[in-house]
Amino acid sequence: MTESLIGVRGRRTKSLVLTTVIAAGAVVMLLPFYWLIIATTYPSREIFASPPNVLPGPAFFDNLSGLLGDTLFGRAIGNSVLVSSVYTLLGLVVCTAAGYAFAKFEFRGRNLLFGAVLVTLALPSQVTLVPLFQIMVTLGWLDTYQALILPSLALPFGIFLMRQTMQAVPDELLQAARVDGAGEFRVFSRIVLPTVRPALAALAIFLFLAQWNEFVYPLVVLRTPESFTIPVSLASLQGIGTTDYGQLMTGTLLSVLPILVLFLFLQRHFVAGILAGAVKQ
C-alpha cells in the first residue's frame, strides 16, 4: 500500500513538473506576441521606452488609421489574401494530383522522377531566383499576380506529403471502384480525396503560410506599391532616416491575424495530416 502511494505521488510530481515546464515555455514563446500587441497601442516615440510598457496604450486607432490612410497597406492585405488563396487552391490540385500519380500509378521512370522531386527539397530558393526572374521578364509577367502564383505550384514537400499519405489508401478499394464502373477522376475525387482530408488540411496550411510569408521573390518581381504583398509593404514602411514603428507594429499584427485564424480553423486536422504522411501501410 505504501509503495502504491509513493508511486502515485511520484507520477503526480512528474506531471506537475512537466506541466510547469510546458507552461513556462508557452509564456516565453507568447511574450514577443504580447509585446507586439502592446506596441501597436503606443506612438512610435514611446514603443521603446524604458522601463518597457506592459499595459495597452491609447494610440492603436491612430496607428491603424495612419497605416491605412498614409500607405497602401490595405491594398497589400487584399493582394496577399488573393494571391495566397489562389495559390493554395491551385497548389492543392497540383500536389494531390502529382502525389496520386506517384503513389498509385506504375510508369517508366517513376522512382527516378520522384527522386528528382526530393532532390529539389535540398535546393535553397535563392538558387532559382535569377532564372525565375529572367523567365518572368521574357514572359512579360513582372509586377503581375501570375508571377507570384504559378512558378511554385508544384511544391516538392506537398507532393511528397500527398504521395506518402495516398500510399496508405488500399489499392483493393480503388480497384473495386474501377470494377464498378467508376472513372479515374471519380475514383480520385470521391474515394481518395475524402480519405486523405487531414493531409489536405495540413498541406493547405503549409501552402498558404509559404505564400503569405514569401518576401524575397515578390520583392524581386513586384515593381509598384499597388501590387505589393504584405511582407514587401512592411519592408517599404522602414525608411532610411525615420521609421514609424507604431504603424510598422500595427501592420505586423494585421499580417499575423489571418494565419492565426486559418490555423485555429484547421487545427483539428493539422496534426493528423502530418502523421498521416509518416506511416506507410
C-alpha positions as CSV (number, residue, x, y, z in Angstrom):
1,M,0.0,0.0,0.0
2,T,2.8,2.4,0.9
3,E,4.7,1.6,-2.3
4,S,1.5,2.3,-4.3
5,L,1.1,5.7,-2.6
6,I,4.7,6.5,-3.3
7,G,4.2,5.6,-7.0
8,V,1.1,7.8,-7.3
9,R,2.9,10.7,-5.6
10,G,5.9,10.2,-7.9
11,R,3.7,10.3,-11.0
12,R,1.9,13.4,-9.7
13,T,5.2,15.1,-9.1
14,K,6.4,14.3,-12.6
15,S,3.1,15.5,-14.1
16,L,3.4,18.8,-12.1
17,V,7.0,19.4,-13.2
18,L,6.1,18.6,-16.8
19,T,3.1,20.9,-16.7
20,T,5.2,23.7,-15.2
21,V,7.9,23.4,-17.8
22,I,5.4,23.4,-20.6
23,A,3.6,26.5,-19.1
24,A,6.9,28.3,-18.7
25,G,7.8,27.5,-22.3
26,A,4.4,28.8,-23.5
27,V,4.8,32.0,-21.6
28,V,8.3,32.6,-23.1
29,M,7.0,31.9,-26.6
30,L,4.0,34.2,-26.2
31,L,5.9,37.1,-24.7
32,P,7.1,38.5,-28.1
33,F,3.5,38.4,-29.4
34,Y,2.2,40.1,-26.3
35,W,4.8,42.8,-26.7
36,L,3.8,43.2,-30.4
37,I,0.2,43.8,-29.3
38,I,1.2,46.3,-26.7
39,A,3.5,48.1,-29.1
40,T,0.6,48.7,-31.5
41,T,-1.1,50.8,-28.9
42,Y,1.6,53.4,-28.5
43,P,3.1,56.1,-30.7
44,S,6.5,55.4,-32.3
45,R,8.4,57.5,-29.8
46,E,7.0,55.5,-26.8
47,I,7.4,52.0,-28.0
48,F,11.0,51.6,-26.9
49,A,10.5,53.4,-23.6
50,S,12.5,52.3,-20.5
51,P,11.1,50.6,-18.5
52,P,9.1,48.9,-21.2
53,N,5.3,49.3,-21.4
54,V,3.4,46.3,-20.2
55,L,-0.2,47.7,-20.4
56,P,-2.1,48.9,-23.5
57,G,-1.8,52.5,-24.5
58,P,-4.3,54.9,-26.3
59,A,-2.8,55.1,-29.8
60,F,-3.9,51.9,-31.6
61,F,-6.6,53.5,-33.7
62,D,-4.2,56.4,-34.5
63,N,-1.6,53.9,-35.8
64,L,-4.2,51.9,-37.7
65,S,-5.7,55.0,-39.4
66,G,-2.3,56.3,-40.2
67,L,-1.2,52.9,-41.7
68,L,-4.3,52.5,-43.8
69,G,-4.6,56.2,-44.7
70,D,-1.0,57.2,-45.4
71,T,0.1,54.0,-47.1
72,L,-1.3,51.3,-49.5
73,F,-1.2,48.7,-46.8
74,G,-4.9,47.9,-47.2
75,R,-4.3,47.1,-50.8
76,A,-1.3,45.0,-49.8
77,I,-3.6,42.9,-47.5
78,G,-6.0,42.4,-50.4
79,N,-3.2,41.3,-52.7
80,S,-1.8,38.8,-50.1
81,V,-5.2,37.3,-49.4
82,L,-5.9,36.9,-53.2
83,V,-2.5,35.6,-54.1
84,S,-2.3,33.2,-51.1
85,S,-5.8,31.9,-51.5
86,V,-5.5,31.2,-55.2
87,Y,-2.0,29.7,-54.8
88,T,-3.3,27.4,-52.0
89,L,-6.3,26.2,-54.1
90,L,-4.2,25.6,-57.2
91,G,-1.3,24.1,-55.2
92,L,-3.6,21.6,-53.6
93,V,-4.8,20.5,-57.0
94,V,-1.3,20.1,-58.4
95,C,0.2,18.5,-55.4
96,T,-2.6,16.0,-54.8
97,A,-2.7,15.0,-58.5
98,A,1.1,14.5,-58.6
99,G,1.1,12.6,-55.3
100,Y,-1.7,10.4,-56.5
101,A,0.2,9.6,-59.7
102,F,3.4,8.8,-57.8
103,A,1.5,6.6,-55.3
104,K,-0.9,4.6,-57.4
105,F,0.3,4.5,-61.0
106,E,3.1,2.4,-62.4
107,F,5.0,4.1,-65.2
108,R,8.6,4.1,-66.5
109,G,10.9,6.3,-64.6
110,R,8.5,6.9,-61.7
111,N,11.1,6.4,-59.0
112,L,13.7,8.4,-60.8
113,L,11.3,11.3,-61.3
114,F,10.2,11.2,-57.7
115,G,13.8,11.2,-56.6
116,A,14.4,14.3,-58.7
117,V,11.4,15.9,-56.8
118,L,13.1,15.0,-53.5
119,V,16.4,16.4,-54.6
120,T,14.8,19.8,-55.1
121,L,13.9,19.9,-51.4
122,A,17.6,20.4,-50.7
123,L,17.9,23.4,-53.1
124,P,17.6,26.8,-51.5
125,S,15.1,29.1,-53.1
126,Q,17.8,31.7,-53.9
127,V,19.3,29.3,-56.4
128,T,16.3,29.7,-58.7
129,L,15.8,33.4,-58.1
130,V,17.8,34.7,-61.1
131,P,16.5,32.1,-63.6
132,L,12.9,32.7,-62.5
133,F,13.4,36.5,-62.8
134,Q,14.7,36.0,-66.4
135,I,11.7,33.9,-67.2
136,M,9.3,36.4,-65.8
137,V,11.0,39.2,-67.9
138,T,10.7,37.0,-71.1
139,L,7.0,36.3,-70.5
140,G,6.3,39.9,-69.6
141,W,4.9,38.8,-66.2
142,L,6.8,41.3,-63.9
143,D,4.5,43.0,-61.4
144,T,1.7,40.5,-62.0
145,Y,-0.2,38.0,-59.8
146,Q,0.6,35.0,-62.0
147,A,4.3,35.7,-61.5
148,L,3.8,35.1,-57.8
149,I,1.4,32.1,-58.1
150,L,2.4,29.9,-61.0
151,P,6.2,29.2,-60.6
152,S,6.0,27.3,-57.3
153,L,2.6,25.5,-57.6
154,A,4.3,22.1,-57.7
155,L,5.7,22.4,-54.1
156,P,8.1,19.4,-53.6
157,F,7.2,19.0,-50.0
158,G,3.5,19.0,-50.9
159,I,4.0,16.3,-53.5
160,F,6.0,14.2,-51.0
161,L,3.4,14.6,-48.3
162,M,0.5,13.6,-50.5
163,R,2.4,10.7,-52.1
164,Q,3.2,9.3,-48.7
165,T,-0.4,9.7,-47.5
166,M,-2.0,8.2,-50.6
167,Q,0.2,5.1,-50.4
168,A,-1.8,4.2,-47.3
169,V,-5.1,4.1,-49.3
170,P,-5.7,0.4,-50.1
171,D,-5.3,-0.5,-53.8
172,E,-8.1,-3.0,-53.4
173,L,-10.6,-0.2,-52.7
174,L,-9.6,1.7,-55.8
175,Q,-9.7,-1.5,-57.9
176,A,-13.2,-2.3,-56.6
177,A,-14.4,1.2,-57.6
178,R,-13.0,0.8,-61.1
179,V,-14.7,-2.6,-61.5
180,D,-18.0,-1.0,-60.5
181,G,-17.5,1.4,-63.5
182,A,-16.0,4.5,-61.8
183,G,-13.7,6.5,-63.9
184,E,-10.3,7.6,-62.7
185,F,-11.4,11.1,-61.9
186,R,-14.3,9.8,-59.9
187,V,-12.0,7.4,-58.0
188,F,-9.7,10.3,-57.2
189,S,-12.3,12.8,-56.2
190,R,-14.9,10.5,-54.4
191,I,-12.6,8.0,-52.7
192,V,-9.0,9.2,-52.5
193,L,-9.6,12.8,-51.5
194,P,-12.1,12.2,-48.7
195,T,-9.7,9.6,-47.3
196,V,-6.7,12.0,-47.1
197,R,-8.7,15.0,-45.9
198,P,-6.5,15.6,-42.8
199,A,-3.4,15.7,-45.0
200,L,-5.1,18.1,-47.3
201,A,-5.8,20.5,-44.4
202,A,-2.2,20.3,-43.3
203,L,-1.0,20.9,-46.8
204,A,-3.4,23.9,-47.1
205,I,-1.8,25.5,-44.1
206,F,1.7,24.9,-45.4
207,L,0.9,26.4,-48.9
208,F,-1.0,29.4,-47.5
209,L,1.8,30.1,-45.0
210,A,4.6,29.7,-47.5
211,Q,2.9,32.2,-49.9
212,W,1.8,34.6,-47.2
213,N,5.3,35.0,-45.7
214,E,7.2,35.0,-49.0
215,F,9.4,38.1,-49.2
216,V,12.5,37.8,-51.4
217,Y,10.8,36.6,-54.6
218,P,7.9,39.1,-54.5
219,L,10.5,41.9,-53.7
220,V,12.3,41.0,-57.0
221,V,9.3,40.7,-59.3
222,L,7.0,43.3,-58.0
223,R,7.5,46.9,-59.1
224,T,4.7,49.2,-58.0
225,P,3.2,49.7,-54.5
226,E,-0.2,48.8,-55.8
227,S,0.9,45.2,-56.4
228,F,2.9,44.8,-53.1
229,T,2.1,41.9,-50.8
230,I,2.2,42.3,-47.0
231,P,5.9,41.4,-46.4
232,V,7.1,43.8,-49.2
233,S,4.7,46.5,-48.0
234,L,6.0,46.2,-44.4
235,A,9.6,46.5,-45.7
236,S,8.6,49.7,-47.5
237,L,7.5,51.2,-44.2
238,Q,11.1,51.2,-42.9
239,G,12.6,54.5,-44.1
240,I,16.3,55.3,-44.4
241,G,16.1,58.1,-41.8
242,T,12.9,57.6,-39.8
243,T,10.5,54.7,-39.3
244,D,7.0,54.9,-37.8
245,Y,7.3,51.9,-35.6
246,G,3.7,52.3,-34.4
247,Q,2.4,51.8,-37.9
248,L,5.0,49.1,-38.6
249,M,4.0,47.1,-35.5
250,T,0.3,47.5,-36.4
251,G,0.9,46.2,-39.9
252,T,2.8,43.2,-38.5
253,L,-0.1,42.4,-36.1
254,L,-2.6,42.6,-39.0
255,S,-0.3,40.2,-41.0
256,V,-0.4,37.6,-38.2
257,L,-4.1,37.5,-37.6
258,P,-5.2,35.7,-40.9
259,I,-2.6,32.9,-40.2
260,L,-3.9,32.6,-36.6
261,V,-7.5,32.3,-37.8
262,L,-6.5,29.7,-40.5
263,F,-4.6,27.6,-38.0
264,L,-7.4,27.7,-35.5
265,F,-9.9,26.7,-38.1
266,L,-7.9,23.7,-39.4
267,Q,-6.1,22.7,-36.2
268,R,-8.2,19.6,-35.8
269,H,-6.8,18.1,-39.0
270,F,-3.3,19.5,-38.8
271,V,-1.6,17.0,-36.5
272,A,-3.5,14.1,-38.1
273,G,-2.4,15.2,-41.5
274,I,1.3,15.4,-40.6
275,L,1.2,12.0,-39.0
276,A,-0.7,10.5,-41.9
277,G,2.3,11.0,-44.2
278,A,4.7,9.5,-41.8
279,V,3.2,6.0,-41.8
280,K,3.1,3.8,-44.8
281,Q,0.7,0.8,-44.5
